[in-house]
Amino acid sequence: MGTERCGRCGSRLVSRDPRSISRVWAWWAAGLMAYLPANLYPMLETRTLFTTQNSTIVGGALELLSHGSAGIALVILVASVGIPIAKFICIAFLAMSVRRGSRMSPELRMRLYEIVEYIGRWSMIDVFVVAILASLVQLNVVASIAPGPASLAFALSVIFTMLSAQAFDPRMIWDGIDAEARQRA
C-alpha cells in the first residue's frame, strides 16, 4: 500500500499518465507538419563551377535511378519516404487502438510499438548523410554541397515522431484487454 518500489524487482513504480495520448497526438501533428516541407523543399544544394542544382528527396532518388543506381534510389526512398510514413501510420494506429480498441492482439500491438521505437534510433541517418556530404565536398570554387531547407525540416520531423512514440505509454495497450474480451463475447 503506497509503496513507490516494486516488491519483486525494486524498480520505481510509475502510474499511468492520462494525458499521454494528447502528447502523442501533439508531437505526431508537429512531426507531420515538419515532414511536408521536408519533402517539398530541397534536401541538398549542389554547386559546381557553372551550375547550381537543388534536389528534393524524391527528386534525388529519381535522378539516381536515371543514372542506373536503382538500389541506392530504392534505399533512399524506403529510408526517407516509406519508413517515416509507416511510422506516422503506426503511431496513429497505436494511439487510436488504445482509445477505440482493436482487433489486433495486444501482443502484436506491443511488437509494433517496439519496432517503431527501434526504428526511431535509426531515422536520423538521412540527416547524417547530408551533413557528411556537406562537410566532405567543400572545394570552394570548383564544387560544394550544402544542406537545403528540407534537411532541418526532416530532422525536426524525425525528432517529433520520436517524441510522439516516447510519449505513448505502452502499458495502455494492455489496459483495455478485459473490455475488449467482453466486447468480443
C-alpha positions as CSV (number, residue, x, y, z in Angstrom):
1,M,0.0,0.0,0.0
2,G,1.5,3.3,-1.1
3,T,4.9,1.8,-2.0
4,E,7.0,3.6,-4.6
5,R,9.1,0.5,-5.4
6,C,8.2,-2.9,-7.0
7,G,8.2,-5.6,-4.3
8,R,9.7,-8.1,-6.8
9,C,12.4,-6.2,-8.7
10,G,12.8,-2.9,-6.7
11,S,12.1,-0.7,-9.7
12,R,10.5,2.7,-9.2
13,L,6.7,2.5,-9.8
14,V,5.2,5.0,-12.2
15,S,1.4,5.4,-12.6
16,R,-0.3,5.9,-16.0
17,D,-0.4,9.4,-17.3
18,P,-4.0,10.2,-18.6
19,R,-2.6,13.0,-20.8
20,S,-0.1,10.8,-22.6
21,I,-2.3,10.3,-25.7
22,S,-2.7,14.1,-26.0
23,R,1.0,14.4,-26.1
24,V,1.3,11.6,-28.6
25,W,-1.1,13.4,-30.9
26,A,0.6,16.8,-30.4
27,W,4.1,15.5,-31.3
28,W,2.6,13.4,-34.1
29,A,1.0,16.5,-35.6
30,A,4.2,18.6,-35.3
31,G,6.1,15.8,-37.0
32,L,3.6,15.6,-39.8
33,M,3.8,19.4,-40.3
34,A,7.6,19.2,-40.5
35,Y,7.5,16.2,-42.8
36,L,5.6,18.0,-45.5
37,P,8.2,20.8,-46.2
38,A,10.9,18.1,-45.8
39,N,9.6,16.5,-49.0
40,L,8.7,19.7,-50.8
41,Y,11.9,21.7,-50.4
42,P,15.4,20.8,-51.5
43,M,17.4,18.5,-49.2
44,L,20.7,19.2,-50.9
45,E,22.1,22.2,-52.9
46,T,25.0,21.2,-55.2
47,R,27.1,23.9,-56.7
48,T,29.7,23.3,-59.4
49,L,31.8,25.8,-61.3
50,F,28.9,26.8,-63.6
51,T,25.7,25.3,-62.2
52,T,23.6,25.1,-59.0
53,Q,21.3,22.2,-58.6
54,N,18.7,21.7,-55.8
55,S,17.4,18.2,-55.1
56,T,14.4,17.1,-53.1
57,I,14.4,13.6,-51.5
58,V,12.3,12.1,-54.2
59,G,13.9,14.1,-57.0
60,G,17.4,13.0,-55.9
61,A,16.2,9.3,-55.8
62,L,14.7,9.7,-59.3
63,E,17.9,11.2,-60.6
64,L,19.9,8.3,-59.1
65,L,17.5,5.9,-60.8
66,S,18.0,7.6,-64.2
67,H,21.8,7.2,-63.8
68,G,21.4,3.5,-63.2
69,S,21.7,3.4,-59.4
70,A,18.3,1.7,-58.7
71,G,19.5,0.1,-55.5
72,I,20.6,3.3,-53.9
73,A,17.5,5.1,-55.1
74,L,15.3,2.4,-53.5
75,V,17.2,2.6,-50.2
76,I,16.7,6.4,-50.2
77,L,13.0,6.1,-51.0
78,V,12.4,3.5,-48.3
79,A,14.5,5.2,-45.6
80,S,13.3,8.8,-46.3
81,V,9.8,8.3,-47.5
82,G,8.5,4.8,-46.7
83,I,9.7,4.4,-43.2
84,P,8.6,7.9,-42.0
85,I,5.1,7.4,-43.5
86,A,4.9,4.0,-41.9
87,K,5.9,5.5,-38.5
88,F,3.2,8.1,-38.8
89,I,0.6,5.4,-39.6
90,C,1.8,3.1,-36.8
91,I,1.8,5.8,-34.1
92,A,-1.6,6.9,-35.1
93,F,-2.9,3.3,-35.1
94,L,-1.5,2.7,-31.7
95,A,-3.0,5.9,-30.2
96,M,-6.4,5.1,-31.8
97,S,-6.3,1.5,-30.7
98,V,-5.9,2.5,-27.1
99,R,-9.0,4.7,-27.2
100,R,-11.2,2.7,-29.5
101,G,-9.9,-0.9,-29.2
102,S,-8.6,-3.0,-31.9
103,R,-9.0,-6.5,-33.4
104,M,-5.2,-6.8,-33.4
105,S,-3.9,-8.7,-30.3
106,P,-2.1,-6.7,-27.6
107,E,1.0,-8.8,-28.2
108,L,1.1,-7.6,-31.9
109,R,0.4,-4.0,-31.0
110,M,3.2,-4.2,-28.4
111,R,5.6,-5.6,-31.0
112,L,4.5,-2.8,-33.4
113,Y,5.3,-0.3,-30.7
114,E,8.8,-1.8,-30.1
115,I,9.5,-1.7,-33.9
116,V,8.6,2.0,-34.0
117,E,10.8,2.7,-31.0
118,Y,13.7,0.8,-32.5
119,I,13.4,2.4,-36.0
120,G,13.3,5.8,-34.3
121,R,17.0,5.4,-33.4
122,W,18.0,5.0,-37.0
123,S,15.8,7.6,-38.5
124,M,18.4,10.4,-38.4
125,I,20.7,8.5,-40.8
126,D,19.5,10.7,-43.7
127,V,20.4,13.9,-41.9
128,F,23.8,12.5,-41.0
129,V,24.4,11.6,-44.7
130,V,23.6,15.2,-45.7
131,A,25.9,16.5,-43.0
132,I,28.8,14.2,-44.0
133,L,28.4,15.1,-47.7
134,A,28.3,18.8,-47.0
135,S,31.5,18.6,-44.9
136,L,33.4,16.3,-47.3
137,V,32.6,18.1,-50.6
138,Q,33.8,21.7,-50.0
139,L,36.1,22.5,-52.9
140,N,35.0,26.2,-52.6
141,V,35.3,27.5,-56.2
142,V,35.0,24.1,-58.0
143,A,32.2,22.4,-56.2
144,S,30.3,22.4,-52.9
145,I,27.4,20.7,-51.3
146,A,25.2,22.4,-48.7
147,P,22.2,21.1,-46.8
148,G,18.9,22.6,-48.1
149,P,16.0,23.8,-46.0
150,A,14.4,20.3,-46.1
151,S,17.2,18.9,-44.1
152,L,16.2,20.9,-41.0
153,A,12.5,20.1,-41.6
154,F,13.3,16.4,-41.9
155,A,15.4,16.4,-38.7
156,L,12.6,18.1,-36.9
157,S,10.1,15.6,-38.3
158,V,12.2,12.7,-37.0
159,I,12.7,14.2,-33.6
160,F,9.0,14.9,-33.3
161,T,8.0,11.4,-34.3
162,M,10.5,10.0,-31.8
163,L,9.0,12.2,-29.1
164,S,5.5,11.1,-30.1
165,A,6.5,7.4,-29.8
166,Q,8.1,8.1,-26.4
167,A,5.1,9.9,-25.1
168,F,3.0,6.8,-25.8
169,D,2.6,4.7,-22.7
170,P,2.7,1.0,-24.0
171,R,1.0,-0.2,-20.8
172,M,-2.2,1.3,-22.1
173,I,-2.2,-1.4,-24.8
174,W,-2.8,-3.9,-22.0
175,D,-5.3,-1.8,-20.0
176,G,-8.2,-2.5,-22.4
177,I,-7.8,-6.3,-22.6
178,D,-10.8,-7.0,-20.3
179,A,-13.1,-4.6,-22.1
180,E,-12.1,-5.9,-25.5
181,A,-12.7,-9.5,-24.4
182,R,-16.2,-8.5,-23.2
183,Q,-16.9,-6.8,-26.5
184,R,-15.9,-9.9,-28.5
185,A,-18.0,-12.2,-26.3
